[in-house]
């Protein structure tokens, strides 16, 4: 459901997302702004198990894992006074569909165009690995929303259901009781489903 200030932008946004103005009331803010860097690579590792055997390589899996954490390099902007509400701020343009496609295409062209039998498989894997980052962030219960449609719009989005405890950016805060709470949440909502995908992929690979 959307607040009045955003209802004019279409019912479809209300069906998919929750506006940031409402989400920020009663949720964690400050430095609590992301899913933990330990969890993001779990998604591409799980996705790798469903790739065709001939497409799989350690280099590709490593590239996918890197893609899953690269969007959070935008936190560097905090050191230069770039606020998280800005397009170049945290959860801004690097968390968009456009960025995921651009990074996937760039790495496919530079690293795999001659060494891999199917560049399209590589591109889609790297694209989904990158896109998994903002999608997970949209499931967290704090921070700002994700600028999924940047650079065309800086509107921030969350999913209506946000079960994942948001992780602090600060390493010191992560290595505390707060970090334990975050990891328990991520184990339940990310690691366990990913393990299910891995098991399913292995069964299909062995018996399919």
TAVENSUL-V840493 format. One record per residue. N is the residue number from 1. PSI is psi as a letter, one per 40 degrees, with the letter a starting at -180 (999 if undefined). NEAR is the number of other ideal C-beta (glycine too) atoms within 8 Angstrom. D_CENTER is the distance of its C-alpha to the mean C-alpha in whole Angstrom. Layout:
((N & PSI & NEAR & D_CENTER) (N & PSI & NEAR & D_CENTER))
This chain:
((1 & i & 3 & 23) (2 & i & 9 & 23) (3 & i & 8 & 26) (4 & d & 5 & 28) (5 & e & 6 & 27) (6 & e & 10 & 24) (7 & d & 8 & 26) (8 & e & 4 & 28) (9 & e & 7 & 24) (10 & i & 6 & 25) (11 & d & 5 & 24) (12 & d & 6 & 21) (13 & d & 12 & 19) (14 & d & 10 & 21) (15 & d & 5 & 20) (16 & d & 8 & 16) (17 & i & 11 & 15) (18 & h & 12 & 17) (19 & i & 14 & 18) (20 & d & 11 & 17) (21 & d & 9 & 21) (22 & d & 8 & 21) (23 & d & 11 & 18) (24 & e & 8 & 19) (25 & h & 6 & 23) (26 & e & 2 & 23) (27 & i & 10 & 19) (28 & i & 8 & 19) (29 & a & 7 & 18) (30 & b & 4 & 20) (31 & e & 7 & 18) (32 & g & 11 & 15) (33 & e & 14 & 12) (34 & i & 13 & 9) (35 & i & 14 & 8) (36 & i & 12 & 10) (37 & d & 7 & 10) (38 & d & 7 & 12) (39 & d & 11 & 10) (40 & d & 14 & 7) (41 & e & 11 & 9) (42 & d & 10 & 11) (43 & d & 13 & 9) (44 & d & 16 & 11) (45 & d & 13 & 14) (46 & d & 12 & 14) (47 & d & 14 & 14) (48 & d & 12 & 16) (49 & e & 12 & 19) (50 & e & 8 & 19) (51 & i & 11 & 20) (52 & i & 7 & 24) (53 & d & 6 & 25) (54 & e & 6 & 27) (55 & e & 13 & 23) (56 & h & 9 & 22) (57 & i & 7 & 22) (58 & d & 5 & 21) (59 & d & 7 & 21) (60 & d & 15 & 18) (61 & d & 12 & 16) (62 & d & 8 & 16) (63 & d & 13 & 15) (64 & d & 16 & 12) (65 & d & 12 & 11) (66 & d & 8 & 12) (67 & d & 16 & 9) (68 & e & 14 & 6) (69 & e & 11 & 8) (70 & d & 11 & 10) (71 & d & 11 & 8) (72 & e & 12 & 9) (73 & e & 7 & 12) (74 & e & 14 & 13) (75 & e & 9 & 14) (76 & d & 7 & 17) (77 & d & 12 & 18) (78 & d & 10 & 19) (79 & e & 5 & 22) (80 & e & 6 & 23) (81 & e & 6 & 23) (82 & h & 8 & 21) (83 & i & 6 & 20) (84 & e & 11 & 16) (85 & e & 5 & 18) (86 & i & 10 & 18) (87 & d & 9 & 17) (88 & e & 8 & 16) (89 & a & 13 & 15) (90 & h & 13 & 12) (91 & f & 16 & 9) (92 & b & 15 & 12) (93 & d & 12 & 12) (94 & e & 10 & 10) (95 & f & 15 & 7) (96 & i & 14 & 9) (97 & d & 8 & 10) (98 & d & 11 & 13) (99 & d & 13 & 12) (100 & d & 14 & 10) (101 & d & 9 & 13) (102 & d & 8 & 15) (103 & d & 13 & 14) (104 & d & 16 & 14) (105 & d & 10 & 17) (106 & d & 8 & 18) (107 & d & 12 & 18) (108 & d & 13 & 19) (109 & d & 8 & 22) (110 & d & 6 & 23) (111 & d & 9 & 22) (112 & e & 12 & 23) (113 & d & 9 & 25) (114 & e & 4 & 28) (115 & e & 5 & 27) (116 & h & 12 & 25) (117 & d & 4 & 27) (118 & g & 9 & 25) (119 & d & 9 & 23) (120 & d & 6 & 21) (121 & d & 11 & 20) (122 & d & 13 & 18) (123 & d & 11 & 17) (124 & d & 9 & 15) (125 & d & 16 & 14) (126 & d & 15 & 12) (127 & d & 13 & 11) (128 & d & 11 & 9) (129 & d & 16 & 8) (130 & d & 15 & 7) (131 & d & 10 & 5) (132 & d & 13 & 4) (133 & d & 16 & 1) (134 & d & 14 & 3) (135 & d & 8 & 5) (136 & d & 14 & 5) (137 & d & 13 & 5) (138 & e & 14 & 8) (139 & e & 13 & 9) (140 & i & 15 & 10) (141 & f & 9 & 14) (142 & a & 9 & 14) (143 & a & 15 & 14) (144 & i & 11 & 14) (145 & a & 15 & 12) (146 & h & 12 & 9) (147 & g & 16 & 12) (148 & d & 10 & 10) (149 & e & 9 & 14) (150 & i & 14 & 15) (151 & e & 6 & 17) (152 & d & 5 & 19) (153 & h & 6 & 18) (154 & e & 8 & 17) (155 & h & 8 & 17) (156 & i & 11 & 14) (157 & i & 15 & 13) (158 & i & 14 & 12) (159 & i & 10 & 13) (160 & d & 7 & 16) (161 & h & 5 & 15) (162 & g & 12 & 13) (163 & e & 8 & 15) (164 & h & 13 & 12) (165 & h & 10 & 14) (166 & i & 15 & 12) (167 & i & 14 & 13) (168 & i & 12 & 15) (169 & d & 9 & 15) (170 & h & 7 & 19) (171 & d & 5 & 19) (172 & d & 6 & 23) (173 & d & 11 & 21) (174 & d & 12 & 19) (175 & f & 6 & 22) (176 & a & 8 & 23) (177 & d & 5 & 24) (178 & d & 9 & 21) (179 & d & 13 & 19) (180 & d & 8 & 20) (181 & d & 9 & 20) (182 & d & 14 & 16) (183 & d & 10 & 16) (184 & d & 9 & 18) (185 & d & 11 & 16) (186 & d & 16 & 13) (187 & d & 9 & 16) (188 & d & 9 & 17) (189 & e & 10 & 14) (190 & d & 14 & 11) (191 & d & 10 & 14) (192 & d & 9 & 17) (193 & d & 8 & 15) (194 & d & 12 & 14) (195 & d & 9 & 18) (196 & d & 8 & 19) (197 & d & 12 & 17) (198 & d & 11 & 19) (199 & d & 8 & 22) (200 & d & 10 & 22) (201 & d & 11 & 21) (202 & d & 9 & 24) (203 & d & 9 & 27) (204 & d & 9 & 26) (205 & d & 9 & 27) (206 & d & 6 & 30) (207 & e & 5 & 31) (208 & 999 & 5 & 30))
